[in-house]
Amino acid sequence: MSNPVPRRGILALLGLGSAVATSRALTGNAEAAAPSAARTVAMRENLAHITAAPGEVWFIADGPGAGSWRWRAGNHDDQVRADLLQGLTLAHATISPKKGAWVREWDGAYGRAEWFGAVVNQRDVDCQPAIQAALDLCPAVQLGAGIYHTRSRILILKNATHLLGMGMAQDQGENLRATQIVCSSPTDTILQVGSDSARQPSPLVETVELRDFSVRRDAAPFIPASGLNGAIGIAMRWCVNCHVERVFSTDSARGWYFYGTIENYVTGCSAMRGRSGSDRANDFFIGYHLDYTAPLAANGGNASLYFDHCRAFAGFGEGTPTLVYSAGLRTDYGFVDLYINALETGLIQYGIDGHGDAYSGGESFRTEDLIITNCVFDPGHEACIRLQTADTSAQIQITSNYFAAAEGTSIALADIGGSVSLTANQCFGRVGLHASRVNNLRATNNLYTKHEQPIRLENVTSFHLQDTIHVLAPPSDFAAIRLIDCTRGRIDCIVNGRSSAHAVGVDLAGTGNSLVEVNCTNLQASAFAGGAVSKLIYNGQPVTAVGSFGNNCLAQGIMQ
């Protein structure tokens, strides 16, 4: 696409110094960048006093007005009043805007914040008004390389708005070839798409694009005395079919916040904390916070969200804060049509911390499809995945992930009324799978290693375990698989590895387990402290023969 703005104007807008000086350095001629048919003035204020014939082009050499301007007759009163920062329309000093005005020569699509007064890499210049004006008046805003300092929120409320940068700055680096928006407010959201309304506005903001920039807070983010409603880096509210690619949010309490959104795509984005918050007693960090309390007509408070190849880290460098809670991605009061692929987290308590809205035995429009695939959580200090409270409508699939839980649990499930499928996950940590009050659990081809307690089920109904426990950790006093008050299940697992790694193989603790079938063939006797006699225990007593035992339970396979 051709760009009518001269080279030296573009360089000035990108914040690379004086347009005139740059033009001279590149060409040896201060006027070389001006169109041959244009006359030149130094600043925007000079052009406002020029009287020209209709269609005549003049060139502004420097400052916010740098570029080509054409005198256009006719009524431009509305444009002048809408463009208070004179980025696109410049009123004449003496001629009424109803009779004519200077209009910037541009493609009508891609605007620049510099046209409205933004200056990069200058901490004393608040670029928020300029960026806001550009977004309000231009379909697309191209930010240049460097740091745009702001003091308050940037808000996008128009459909099909595009905010584009030159690249996101990784971690806390001062990469001046990338684009950064750095906000000095400890409380304000740095960038928001959509309305502040608590109830659904009509229509929703749609088809917004954010791409290739970073937002960062250079003040301690606001942390409340209690709760998780601290300062936000990027908020997506009441918006539909928006695309966010390679955008980084740093040093907010909540890197990203989603409320009342439908069919939005977040790709290659990041969230990180390297600065302590305002309240150390409740200092927390959530990379991506999904709030399902919005009264949305569609399913749930957020529906059809897609996260692909994103990441969240709770701390880095010497400024790593001491946090009382941290999560890479957290949902509150639901998870609906939520697709998470290749999310990576580190230095964090919970990779994904999902909280539904109910566990009543009925259906809920706020807990439906949840798909988690190809993620790397290393480590998750409390749990790599914790999912709690979902009704029978929940359909959860967790597939092909890498979970390193440090001293915690790889997969923790509680109060899930729907179905849960765990497939081909690789798990490390103190506890592999801990499921409590879960209905319809199927675990297939998962690998548990270096665990004290690889699998622990409590009050689980309708389950089938077909996993591998390959023990590499030092000997444990726990069972490889422990069941408490479970019913209607089948265990077809492989347990092997280090000699005497576990006290027993499968432990059906107490008398509350019923209708459970255990295939003992692939329980390697040498992996248990008591040998073959410890393969299967029911209520503290060994089961040494195939057939019925306990409360309508069944032992199958080779017992030796």
C-alpha positions in Angstrom: 0.0 0.0 0.0 1.4 3.4 -1.0 1.9 5.9 1.8 1.7 9.6 0.8 3.5 10.8 4.0 7.1 11.8 3.0 10.1 9.9 4.4 11.2 12.5 6.9 7.6 12.8 8.2 7.4 9.1 8.8 10.8 9.1 10.6 9.6 11.9 12.8 6.3 10.1 13.6 8.3 7.0 14.6 10.1 9.0 17.2 13.5 8.8 15.6 14.4 12.4 16.1 13.8 15.6 14.2 12.4 15.0 10.7 14.4 17.8 9.2 17.7 16.6 10.8 17.0 13.0 9.8 16.2 14.0 6.3 19.4 16.0 6.0 21.4 13.1 7.4 19.9 10.7 4.8 19.8 12.9 1.8 21.8 16.0 2.4 18.8 18.1 1.5 16.2 19.3 4.1 13.5 19.6 1.4 14.2 16.3 -0.3 11.3 14.5 1.5 8.7 17.0 0.5 6.5 16.3 -2.6 7.8 18.3 -5.5 4.4 20.1 -5.9 4.2 21.0 -2.2 5.3 24.1 -0.5 6.9 23.7 3.0 6.3 25.3 6.4 8.1 24.4 9.6 5.3 23.6 12.0 1.6 23.0 12.1 1.0 26.4 13.6 2.5 28.0 10.5 0.2 26.2 8.1 -2.9 27.4 10.1 -2.1 30.9 8.8 -1.6 29.9 5.1 -4.4 30.8 2.7 -4.5 28.4 -0.3 -6.5 27.6 -3.3 -8.8 24.5 -3.2 -6.7 21.4 -3.7 -3.3 23.1 -3.0 -0.8 20.9 -1.1 1.6 22.1 1.6 4.1 20.2 3.6 4.8 20.5 7.3 8.4 19.6 8.1 8.3 18.8 11.8 6.3 18.2 14.9 2.9 16.5 15.2 1.7 17.9 11.9 4.7 16.5 9.9 3.5 15.4 6.4 1.4 16.6 3.5 -1.8 18.6 3.9 -4.3 19.7 1.3 -6.7 22.6 1.5 -10.2 21.4 1.0 -13.1 23.8 0.6 -16.5 22.9 2.0 -17.9 22.4 5.5 -15.4 20.8 7.8 -16.9 22.0 11.1 -17.7 18.4 12.4 -14.2 17.1 11.6 -12.5 20.0 13.3 -14.6 19.6 16.4 -14.0 15.8 16.5 -10.3 16.2 16.0 -9.3 18.4 18.9 -5.6 17.4 18.7 -5.5 18.3 15.0 -4.0 15.1 13.8 -6.1 14.8 10.6 -7.9 18.1 10.3 -6.4 21.6 10.9 -8.6 24.6 11.1 -7.4 27.9 9.5 -6.6 30.7 11.9 -9.1 33.1 10.3 -11.3 31.1 7.9 -14.3 29.3 9.3 -14.2 25.5 9.2 -17.6 25.7 7.5 -15.8 27.2 4.5 -12.7 25.0 4.4 -9.8 23.4 6.3 -6.4 21.8 6.0 -6.8 18.0 5.7 -3.9 15.5 6.1 -3.0 13.5 3.1 -3.1 9.8 4.2 -4.6 6.5 3.1 -7.7 6.8 5.3 -6.8 3.5 7.1 -3.5 3.6 8.9 -3.0 6.5 11.3 -0.3 7.3 13.8 -0.4 8.5 17.4 2.4 10.9 16.6 0.1 12.9 14.3 -1.9 13.7 17.5 1.1 14.6 19.7 2.6 11.4 20.9 6.4 11.3 21.4 8.2 8.1 22.2 10.9 7.6 24.8 10.0 10.7 26.7 8.7 10.0 30.2 7.4 13.5 30.7 5.0 13.3 27.7 1.7 11.6 28.3 0.9 9.8 25.1 -2.5 8.6 26.2 -4.5 11.5 24.7 -2.7 11.1 21.4 -3.2 7.3 21.2 -6.8 7.7 22.2 -7.5 10.3 19.6 -5.8 8.2 16.9 -7.9 5.2 17.8 -11.1 7.3 17.8 -10.5 8.7 14.4 -8.5 6.1 12.5 -9.6 2.5 11.6 -6.0 1.3 12.2 -3.3 2.9 14.4 0.3 1.9 13.7 2.6 2.5 16.7 6.3 3.0 16.1 9.3 1.5 17.9 10.0 2.7 21.4 8.1 3.5 24.6 4.9 5.4 24.7 4.4 6.7 28.3 0.8 7.0 29.5 -0.8 8.0 32.7 -4.4 6.7 32.3 -6.4 4.1 30.4 -6.6 3.7 26.6 -10.1 2.7 25.6 -11.3 1.1 22.3 -15.1 1.3 21.7 -15.3 1.2 17.9 -15.8 -1.9 15.8 -13.0 -3.0 13.5 -10.3 -1.0 15.3 -6.7 -2.2 14.8 -3.9 -1.3 17.2 -0.6 -2.4 15.8 3.0 -2.3 17.0 6.4 -3.2 15.8 6.9 -6.1 18.1 6.4 -7.0 21.8 9.3 -6.5 24.3 10.2 -9.8 25.9 10.1 -9.9 29.7 11.3 -6.7 31.3 13.8 -5.7 28.6 14.1 -2.2 27.3 14.0 -3.2 23.7 13.6 0.1 21.8 13.0 -1.7 18.5 9.8 -3.1 20.0 6.7 -1.2 20.9 5.8 -0.6 24.6 3.0 1.3 26.2 4.2 2.1 29.8 1.6 3.3 32.2 2.5 5.2 35.4 -0.9 4.7 37.1 -1.0 2.0 39.8 -4.8 1.5 39.5 -6.0 2.2 35.9 -6.4 -0.6 33.3 -3.7 0.2 30.8 -5.7 -0.8 27.7 -9.3 -1.8 27.4 -11.5 -3.1 24.6 -15.2 -2.7 25.2 -17.6 -1.0 27.6 -17.4 -0.6 31.4 -21.1 -1.6 31.6 -22.0 -4.3 34.2 -24.9 -5.4 31.9 -24.7 -6.4 28.3 -24.6 -3.3 26.0 -26.0 -3.4 22.5 -24.3 -4.0 20.3 -21.0 -5.6 21.5 -17.7 -4.2 20.2 -16.6 -6.5 17.4 -13.6 -7.4 15.2 -11.0 -5.5 17.1 -7.4 -6.5 16.4 -4.4 -6.0 18.8 -1.0 -7.0 17.6 2.7 -6.8 18.3 3.2 -4.6 21.3 3.6 -4.7 25.1 1.9 -2.9 27.9 3.8 -2.4 31.1 3.1 -0.7 34.5 6.1 1.2 36.0 4.4 1.7 39.4 3.5 -1.0 42.0 0.2 -2.4 40.8 -2.8 -1.9 43.0 -3.6 -4.9 45.2 -6.8 -4.8 47.3 -6.7 -5.7 51.0 -8.6 -8.8 50.1 -10.0 -10.5 47.0 -8.6 -10.7 43.4 -9.8 -7.5 41.8 -6.5 -5.8 41.4 -5.1 -3.6 38.6 -5.5 -4.9 35.0 -3.1 -4.7 32.1 -5.5 -5.5 29.2 -9.2 -5.8 29.7 -11.5 -7.4 27.1 -15.1 -6.5 27.9 -18.3 -7.0 26.0 -16.5 -7.8 22.7 -16.9 -10.4 20.1 -14.7 -11.9 17.4 -11.6 -10.0 18.4 -8.1 -11.2 17.6 -5.1 -10.5 19.8 -1.6 -11.6 18.6 1.8 -11.3 20.2 0.8 -8.8 22.9 2.6 -8.8 26.3 1.2 -7.5 29.6 3.7 -7.0 32.4 3.5 -5.9 36.0 -0.2 -5.8 36.6 -2.1 -7.7 39.3 -4.1 -9.3 36.5 -2.3 -9.4 33.1 -5.5 -9.9 31.2 -9.2 -9.8 32.1 -12.1 -11.1 30.2 -15.8 -10.2 31.0 -18.8 -10.7 28.7 -16.8 -11.8 25.7 -17.7 -14.1 22.8 -15.5 -15.9 20.2 -12.2 -14.2 20.9 -8.8 -15.4 19.9 -5.6 -14.8 21.9 -2.5 -16.1 20.2 1.2 -15.9 21.2 0.5 -13.5 24.1 2.2 -13.2 27.5 1.6 -12.1 31.0 4.3 -11.6 33.7 5.0 -10.0 37.1 8.4 -8.7 38.2 7.3 -6.0 40.5 5.7 -6.2 44.0 2.1 -4.9 44.4 0.8 -2.2 46.7 -0.4 -4.6 49.4 2.2 -7.3 50.2 -0.2 -9.1 52.5 -2.6 -9.9 49.6 -0.1 -9.7 46.7 -1.3 -11.9 43.9 -0.9 -12.4 40.2 -3.3 -13.9 37.6 -2.0 -14.0 34.0 -5.4 -14.4 32.3 -8.5 -13.9 34.5 -11.8 -15.1 33.0 -14.8 -13.7 34.9 -18.0 -15.5 34.1 -20.3 -13.3 36.2 -21.4 -11.2 33.2 -25.1 -11.5 32.4 -24.5 -12.6 28.9 -27.3 -13.9 26.7 -25.1 -16.6 25.2 -23.7 -19.4 27.3 -21.9 -18.2 30.4 -20.2 -14.8 31.1 -17.5 -15.6 28.5 -18.1 -18.0 25.6 -15.8 -19.5 22.9 -12.5 -18.2 24.0 -9.4 -19.6 22.3 -5.9 -19.3 23.9 -3.1 -20.6 21.7 0.7 -20.6 22.5 0.4 -18.1 25.3 2.4 -17.9 28.5 2.3 -16.6 32.0 5.1 -16.3 34.6 4.7 -15.0 38.1 8.1 -13.6 38.6 11.5 -13.0 37.1 14.8 -11.3 37.9 15.8 -9.7 41.1 12.5 -8.0 41.5 10.4 -11.2 41.8 7.6 -10.4 44.2 6.5 -12.6 47.1 3.0 -13.7 46.1 0.3 -15.2 48.3 -1.5 -16.5 45.2 -0.6 -16.9 41.5 -2.2 -18.6 38.5 -1.4 -18.6 34.9 -5.1 -18.7 33.9 -8.0 -18.5 36.3 -11.7 -18.8 35.7 -14.4 -17.7 38.2 -18.0 -18.9 38.2 -17.7 -21.0 35.0 -15.8 -22.2 32.0 -17.7 -22.4 28.7 -16.4 -23.4 25.3 -12.9 -22.6 26.5 -10.1 -23.9 24.4 -6.5 -23.7 25.8 -3.6 -24.9 23.6 0.1 -24.7 24.4 -0.1 -22.5 27.4 3.2 -22.3 29.2 3.6 -21.2 32.8 6.4 -21.1 35.3 7.3 -19.9 38.8 3.6 -20.1 39.6 1.2 -21.8 42.1 -1.5 -22.9 39.6 -1.0 -23.3 35.9 -4.8 -23.3 35.4 -7.1 -22.7 38.3 -10.7 -23.2 37.1 -13.7 -22.5 39.4 -17.1 -23.3 38.0 -20.5 -22.0 39.3 -22.2 -25.0 40.8 -22.1 -28.6 41.8 -25.8 -29.4 42.2 -26.2 -32.5 40.1 -28.0 -30.5 37.4 -27.0 -28.7 34.2 -25.4 -25.3 34.1 -24.9 -23.1 31.1 -21.8 -21.7 32.8 -19.9 -25.0 32.9 -19.7 -26.7 29.5 -16.8 -27.6 27.2 -13.3 -27.1 28.5 -10.4 -28.4 26.3 -6.8 -28.2 27.5 -4.0 -29.5 25.2 -0.3 -29.4 24.7 0.5 -27.2 27.7 3.7 -26.9 29.7 3.3 -26.1 33.4 6.8 -26.2 35.0 6.5 -25.9 37.9 3.0 -25.5 39.3 3.9 -25.3 43.1 0.3 -26.1 44.3 -1.2 -27.7 41.2 -0.6 -27.6 37.5 -4.3 -27.8 36.9 -7.0 -27.4 39.6 -10.6 -27.6 38.4 -13.5 -27.2 40.9 -17.3 -27.1 40.9 -18.9 -28.0 37.7 -22.3 -29.5 37.0 -23.3 -32.4 34.8 -23.1 -30.3 31.6 -19.3 -30.0 32.0 -17.3 -31.9 29.3 -13.6 -31.6 30.2 -10.7 -32.9 28.1 -7.1 -32.6 29.2 -4.7 -34.0 26.6 -1.0 -34.2 25.8 0.2 -31.8 28.5 3.5 -31.7 30.5 2.8 -31.1 34.2 5.7 -30.6 36.7 4.1 -30.0 40.0 7.1 -29.5 42.3 5.8 -30.3 45.7 2.1 -30.1 44.6 -0.4 -31.9 42.5 -0.3 -32.3 38.7 -4.0 -32.6 38.2 -6.5 -31.8 41.0 -10.2 -32.3 40.4 -13.0 -31.6 42.8 -16.8 -31.5 42.6 -17.1 -32.2 38.9 -20.5 -33.6 37.9 -19.8 -33.9 34.2 -17.3 -36.0 32.4 -13.5 -35.7 32.6 -11.1 -37.3 30.1 -7.4 -37.3 30.8 -5.2 -38.6 27.9 -1.5 -38.8 27.2 -0.4 -36.3 29.9 3.1 -36.6 31.4 3.1 -35.8 35.1 5.8 -35.1 37.8 5.3 -34.0 41.4 4.3 -35.1 44.8 0.8 -36.1 43.8 -0.1 -37.1 40.2 -3.9 -37.2 39.9 -6.1 -36.3 42.9 -9.9 -36.5 42.1 -12.5 -35.9 44.8 -16.3 -36.1 44.2 -16.0 -36.5 40.4 -18.5 -38.3 38.2 -17.4 -40.1 35.0 -13.6 -40.0 35.0 -11.6 -41.6 32.2 -7.8 -41.6 32.4 -5.9 -43.2 29.5 -2.2 -43.4 28.6 -1.1 -40.8 31.2 2.4 -41.2 32.6 3.1 -40.6 36.3 6.7 -40.6 37.6 8.6 -39.2 40.6 5.4 -39.2 42.7 4.8 -40.1 46.3 1.1 -40.6 45.5 0.6 -41.1 41.7 -3.2 -41.5 41.8 -5.6 -40.7 44.6 -9.4 -41.0 44.1 -12.0 -40.0 46.7 -15.8 -40.3 46.2 -15.3 -40.9 42.4 -18.1 -42.6 40.5 -17.9 -44.2 37.1 -14.2 -44.2 36.3 -11.7 -46.1 34.2 -7.9 -45.8 34.8 -5.6 -47.1 32.0 -2.4 -45.2 32.9 1.3 -46.0 33.5 3.0 -45.3 36.8 6.7 -45.6 36.2 8.3 -45.0 39.6 11.6 -43.1 39.6 11.2 -41.4 43.0 12.7 -42.6 46.3 10.6 -45.2 48.1 7.2 -43.9 49.3 5.0 -45.1 52.1 1.9 -44.5 50.0 0.1 -46.7 47.5 0.6 -46.2 43.8 -3.2 -46.0 43.5 -5.4 -45.2 46.4 -9.3 -45.3 46.4 -11.6 -44.0 49.1 -15.4 -44.4 48.9 -15.3 -44.9 45.1 -17.9 -46.9 43.1 -18.3 -48.4 39.6 -14.8 -48.2 38.3 -12.1 -50.2 36.6 -8.3 -50.1 37.0 -6.1 -51.4 34.2 -2.9 -49.6 35.0 0.8 -50.4 34.5 2.9 -49.9 37.7 6.6 -50.6 37.5 10.0 -48.9 38.0 12.2 -48.6 41.1 12.3 -51.6 43.5 10.0 -51.2 46.5 9.0 -47.8 45.3 5.5 -47.9 46.9 4.1 -49.7 50.0 1.4 -51.3 47.9 0.0 -51.2 44.4 -3.8 -50.6 44.5 -5.2 -49.7 47.9 -9.0 -49.8 48.3 -9.0 -48.1 51.7 -11.8 -48.8 54.1 -15.1 -50.6 53.1 -16.7 -47.7 51.2 -15.4 -48.8 47.8 -17.8 -50.9 45.7 -18.2 -52.3 42.2 -14.6 -51.8 41.5 -12.7 -54.1 39.1 -8.9 -54.3 39.4 -6.6 -56.0 36.7 -3.5 -56.9 38.6 -1.5 -58.3 35.6 0.6 -55.2 35.0 1.2 -54.4 38.7 4.9 -55.3 38.9 5.4 -57.1 42.3 9.0 -55.8 42.8 7.7 -52.2 42.8 6.0 -52.8 46.1 7.6 -53.2 49.5 5.6 -56.3 50.3 6.0 -57.9 46.8 3.1 -59.7 45.1 1.1 -59.8 48.3 1.0 -56.0 48.2 -0.4 -55.7 44.7 -4.0 -55.2 45.8 -5.2 -54.3 49.3 -8.8 -54.0 50.5 -9.6 -52.5 53.8 -6.0 -53.2 55.0 -6.0 -56.8 53.9 -4.2 -58.3 50.9 -6.3 -59.7 48.0 -4.3 -62.7 46.7 -6.7 -64.5 44.4 -8.8 -63.5 41.4 -12.5 -63.3 41.9 -14.9 -61.3 44.0 -13.8 -59.5 47.2 -15.1 -56.8 49.4 -18.3 -54.9 48.5 -19.0 -56.5 45.0 -15.5 -55.8 43.8 -13.5 -58.0 41.4 -9.8 -58.9 41.1 -8.7 -59.9 37.7 -5.4 -60.9 35.9 -2.3 -62.4 37.4 -1.9 -61.9 41.1 1.7 -63.2 41.4 
